[in-house]
Amino acid sequence: MNKDLKIDKTNWKSVKFGDVVFEPKESMKDAVAENVQHVVGLEHIDAGDIHLRKSASIAESTTFTKKFSKGDVLFGRRRAYLKKAAQAEFDGICSGDITVFRAKANLLPELLPFVVNNDKFFDYAIKHSAGGLSPRVKFVDLANYEFLLPPKDQQAKLAELLWAMDEVIEKEKVVLESLKVSYQLEIEHSVPRNTSEKWVLGNVIKTRKGVTYKSDDYSNEINGIPLLNLKSIERGGGFNREGIKYYEGPYKEEHFAKNDDLIIACTDITREGRVVGYPLHPSIYQDKRMLFTMDLVAIEISETSLSRDYLYYVLKANWVHWILFAYSPGTTVLHLDLNGMKKIKFPKYSIVIQNNIVLKLRKFEESISNIESKIQAAQSVQKSLINQVF
């Protein structure tokens, strides 16, 4: 895709953010009486996403009083480096750590999300944030941010272009989510709970726990050894690309992940248990020297007729996960009971059937990966265009 957009800015005017945007500062005393349906905290705004997709209900109780309206942009003023700014598609109330932006008459509201969601604006917000562990930026400081603004007729054309690109991305995301649902349904169909022949997990595997490594010995990618950890496993299983750490301290050869291992999470810090018991995709550590922490456990298969890759999908089945979750006590941190895990019974198939299941599910993964790559490419172009425009 071509990321270069030739724009004639000769008749654009330099404006300050406060000239075209204001902070409404509207409040709501009784959210229940006013029938508020949406309560938004910083956790509901996804970094880098111009859409506000999540909210809590008033039933969950809140002390928030700051009001926002449909079309406003909600900006995360606390820790601006997280780059949270999304346009609301509904009315509601929000946290005090969120600043509400509303367009003035000389700026099209449709263009406001793109004015805010660009690198220069976020860099400015970060630079003007004050505070130690939790820096915040005020609207009065953001109001002095300067940028070039086109005339109203050109604003409309630019908004149409940018939203058209966003629509392409959103449609691909719908396809992606549909594909992920089909993928999970195929896993459930391929690994049913009720079958005539079953393996008992403890009879066909051995386990090997990871090791504790000092954070003082953590390094960078150039000097360190890849260190798999809890964040390396995606919610629901798989691989989180941003979750690998690097280590340059002492280690033992037997602590490296082996090609035939199946590595799973044995702890979890999510209350819903969205990670515990789920497996890391084996392709990540094939023919690579990777260590893994005590939050992970390596499964070694002792039964020659059991495929490691088939077991990977068994552990991704929802019914298996809920059993593992039940064997994971804890309040703030869940810990998987490995003895309990070994009691699980799962479908015993011939190696031919196992391989067919693996091939079918890998095709789903390939399709998912292709769609994700398309979305990432489109988002890269979108970001480039936004940065060029503003």
Beta strands, then each sheet from edge to edge (+ up, - down):
strand 1: 13-16
strand 2: 21-22
strand 3: 39-40
strand 4: 66-68
strand 5: 73-76
strand 6: 85-87
strand 7: 92-94
strand 8: 98-103
strand 9: 146-149
strand 10: 198-200
strand 11: 205-209
strand 12: 225-228
strand 13: 245-247
strand 14: 262-265
strand 15: 267-268
strand 16: 291-292
strand 17: 296-301
strand 18: 334-335
strand 19: 345-347
sheet 1: 1+ 9-
sheet 2: 2+ 8- 5+ 6-
sheet 3: 3+ 7+ 4-
sheet 4: 10+ 19-
sheet 5: 11+ 17- 14+
sheet 6: 13+ 12- 16-
sheet 7: 15+ 18-
end
